[in-house]
Amino acid sequence: MLHVSTASTQHVLILCHEIWGITPALRAKAATWRQHGFHVVVPSFYETVGLPAHAPDEAAAFRARAALSRSSITATLTAAITPPGGLPGPPPCTSVLGYSMGGSIALWAATTDLPLAASVTFYGGGLEVSPWPDLAPGVELLDELRVPWLGLYGGRDPLTPPAALARVMECRRVGEPTVEVHVYPELEHAFALDATDARHSASATEECERLTVEHLRSAELLHNEKHLGPTRSSATRQV
């Protein structure tokens, strides 16, 4: 498990990897989220089932994904919730964010009883058919959300067909928990992680990261009000 710590933050961000595992691009993105002020934890879902943290080719990647299950994913997330040694003070605000396969995991995690404050999905597939037999498809999970969720998708992504995205868009709401969805009509899959990927969009990445920070900070305020009380939470907002 890779930990990218930042000074004295009380917001832990669990960063869930793509089908390729923990790649240099994901490590770089972990540093980006650290710069936004989060304590970043990057767990390896593959190491939990005894496989290398990085899949070197497509065949290995699909074998590794197939080896995952509800129990192994839950175990990985549970281990990532509290970093070794913990953080000082009250329970840290913990959110989950994932890209592609990790985005599917982040959506599912938002429906569980894991102690999460918020969830963010970057173009997670499996909306109509889950890659894991013991996890429901994404569109079926949207009615079970327990924490605020932000979904970010490309309109030309073959892994998230238009009919599925339409169903996701129908689930947007401002009530608790909030469901916020943004679809970028001209973008394909993988537009926001690896800058060397031909599908990458720098402008969309910048916007999505801004939306993500706003989403996570809003959830952090709710967390602080619950665990610190309105007075101390307000003081935290002013710092």
C-alpha positions in Angstrom: 0.0 0.0 0.0 1.4 3.4 -1.0 0.9 6.3 1.3 1.5 9.9 0.2 1.1 12.0 3.3 0.7 15.7 3.7 1.1 17.9 6.8 -1.5 17.8 9.5 -4.5 17.2 7.3 -7.6 15.4 8.6 -9.0 14.4 5.2 -7.8 11.1 4.0 -8.3 10.4 0.3 -8.2 6.7 -0.8 -7.1 6.6 -4.4 -8.3 3.5 -6.3 -6.3 2.4 -9.3 -7.3 1.4 -12.9 -7.2 -2.1 -14.2 -3.4 -1.6 -14.8 -2.8 -1.3 -11.1 -0.5 1.2 -9.5 1.3 2.9 -12.4 3.7 5.9 -12.6 0.7 8.0 -13.8 -1.3 7.1 -10.7 1.7 7.9 -8.4 1.9 11.3 -10.1 -1.8 11.8 -9.6 -1.5 10.9 -6.0 1.1 13.8 -5.7 -1.4 16.1 -7.4 -4.1 15.3 -4.8 -1.6 15.8 -2.1 -1.0 19.3 -3.4 -4.7 19.9 -3.1 -4.3 19.3 0.7 -5.3 15.6 1.1 -3.6 12.8 2.9 -3.5 10.3 0.0 -3.6 6.6 0.5 -3.1 4.4 -2.6 -4.0 0.8 -1.9 -3.2 -2.2 -4.2 -6.3 -4.2 -4.8 -4.2 -6.7 -6.6 -1.7 -7.3 -3.8 -4.6 -8.2 -1.5 -5.2 -11.3 -3.7 -1.5 -12.1 -4.0 -0.7 -10.5 -7.3 1.8 -7.8 -8.3 0.6 -4.2 -7.8 1.1 -3.4 -11.5 -0.2 -5.4 -14.4 2.4 -5.3 -17.2 0.1 -6.0 -20.1 -3.6 -6.3 -21.1 -3.8 -10.1 -20.5 -2.3 -9.7 -17.0 -4.6 -6.8 -16.2 -7.8 -8.7 -17.1 -6.6 -11.7 -15.1 -5.9 -9.5 -12.1 -9.3 -7.8 -12.3 -11.0 -11.1 -12.5 -9.3 -12.3 -9.3 -11.0 -9.5 -7.3 -14.2 -10.0 -5.4 -16.5 -8.2 -3.0 -14.6 -9.6 -0.1 -11.1 -8.7 -1.4 -12.2 -5.2 -2.4 -13.8 -4.7 1.0 -10.6 -5.9 2.7 -8.4 -3.6 0.7 -10.6 -0.5 1.4 -10.9 -1.4 5.1 -7.2 -1.6 5.5 -6.9 1.8 3.7 -9.4 3.6 5.9 -7.0 4.4 8.7 -3.3 4.7 7.7 -0.8 2.9 10.0 -0.4 4.8 13.2 -3.6 6.8 12.5 -3.8 10.5 12.4 -3.9 12.7 15.5 -7.2 14.2 16.8 -10.8 13.2 16.0 -11.7 10.6 13.4 -10.3 11.8 10.0 -12.7 12.6 7.2 -12.1 9.8 4.7 -13.2 9.8 1.0 -12.7 7.5 -1.9 -11.8 8.4 -5.5 -11.1 6.1 -8.4 -10.2 6.1 -12.1 -11.8 3.6 -14.5 -11.9 0.3 -12.6 -11.2 2.2 -9.5 -14.1 4.5 -10.3 -16.4 1.5 -10.3 -15.0 0.5 -6.9 -15.5 4.0 -5.6 -19.2 4.0 -6.6 -19.8 0.7 -5.0 -17.9 1.8 -1.8 -20.4 4.7 -1.5 -23.2 2.2 -1.0 -21.5 0.3 1.9 -21.3 0.9 5.6 -17.6 1.8 5.3 -17.0 5.1 7.3 -16.7 7.3 4.2 -17.6 11.0 3.8 -17.8 11.2 0.0 -17.0 9.3 -3.2 -15.8 10.4 -6.7 -15.8 8.3 -9.9 -13.8 9.2 -12.9 -15.3 7.3 -15.9 -15.9 4.0 -14.0 -17.2 1.3 -16.3 -19.5 -1.6 -15.3 -22.6 0.6 -15.3 -24.7 -2.1 -17.1 -22.7 -5.2 -16.4 -20.4 -5.4 -13.4 -16.9 -6.9 -13.9 -17.5 -8.9 -10.7 -20.3 -11.3 -10.3 -20.9 -10.5 -6.6 -21.2 -6.7 -7.1 -24.2 -5.0 -8.7 -23.9 -2.9 -11.9 -23.3 0.8 -11.4 -26.8 1.9 -12.4 -28.3 -0.4 -9.8 -26.0 1.1 -7.1 -27.1 4.7 -7.5 -30.3 4.2 -5.5 -28.3 2.8 -2.6 -25.8 5.6 -2.1 -25.0 6.5 1.5 -22.6 9.3 0.9 -22.4 12.2 -1.6 -21.1 11.0 -4.9 -19.6 12.8 -7.9 -19.5 11.1 -11.3 -17.3 12.3 -14.2 -17.7 10.7 -17.6 -16.8 11.1 -21.3 -19.7 11.1 -23.7 -17.7 9.0 -26.3 -16.5 6.4 -23.8 -17.3 2.9 -25.1 -17.2 1.6 -21.5 -20.1 3.9 -20.5 -22.6 3.8 -23.4 -25.2 6.6 -23.8 -28.1 4.6 -22.4 -26.2 3.9 -19.2 -25.1 7.5 -18.9 -28.6 8.7 -19.4 -29.7 6.5 -16.4 -26.9 7.9 -14.3 -27.9 11.5 -15.2 -31.4 10.8 -14.1 -30.2 10.1 -10.6 -28.8 13.5 -10.0 -30.1 15.2 -6.9 -29.3 17.9 -4.4 -30.9 16.1 -1.4 -28.8 14.0 0.9 -26.8 12.3 -0.2 -26.1 14.5 -3.1 -25.5 13.0 -6.5 -23.6 15.2 -9.0 -22.8 14.0 -12.5 -20.9 15.7 -15.3 -20.6 14.2 -18.8 -18.2 15.7 -21.3 -19.7 14.9 -24.7 -16.6 14.9 -26.9 -14.3 13.0 -24.5 -13.5 9.3 -24.5 -12.3 7.0 -21.7 -9.2 7.8 -19.6 -9.3 11.5 -20.2 -8.0 12.6 -16.8 -5.2 10.5 -15.5 -2.2 9.9 -17.8 -1.1 13.1 -19.7 0.7 10.9 -22.3 -2.5 9.1 -23.3 -3.9 10.4 -26.6 -7.4 10.6 -25.0 -6.2 12.9 -22.2 -7.8 16.4 -22.0 -5.9 18.9 -19.9 -8.8 21.3 -19.7 -11.3 18.7 -18.7 -8.8 17.3 -16.1 -8.4 20.8 -14.6 -12.2 21.3 -14.4 -12.8 17.8 -13.0 -10.2 18.3 -10.3 -11.7 21.6 -9.3 -15.2 20.0 -9.1 -13.7 17.1 -7.1 -12.0 19.4 -4.6 -15.3 21.4 -4.1 -17.2 18.1 -3.6 -14.7 16.7 -1.1 -14.5 20.0 0.9 -18.3 20.2 1.1 -18.3 16.6 2.5 -15.5 17.6 4.9 -17.6 20.4 6.3 -20.4 17.9 7.0 -18.0 15.5 8.6 -16.5 18.2 10.8 -20.0 19.4 12.0 -20.8 15.9 13.0 -17.5 15.1 14.8 -16.3 18.6 15.9 -19.6 20.5 16.3 -20.8 23.6 14.5 -18.5 26.0 16.3 -15.2 24.2 15.7 -16.3 23.3 12.2 -16.8 27.0 11.4 -13.4 27.8 12.8 -11.9 25.1 10.6 -13.5 26.7 7.6 -11.9 30.0 8.3 -8.4 28.7 8.6 
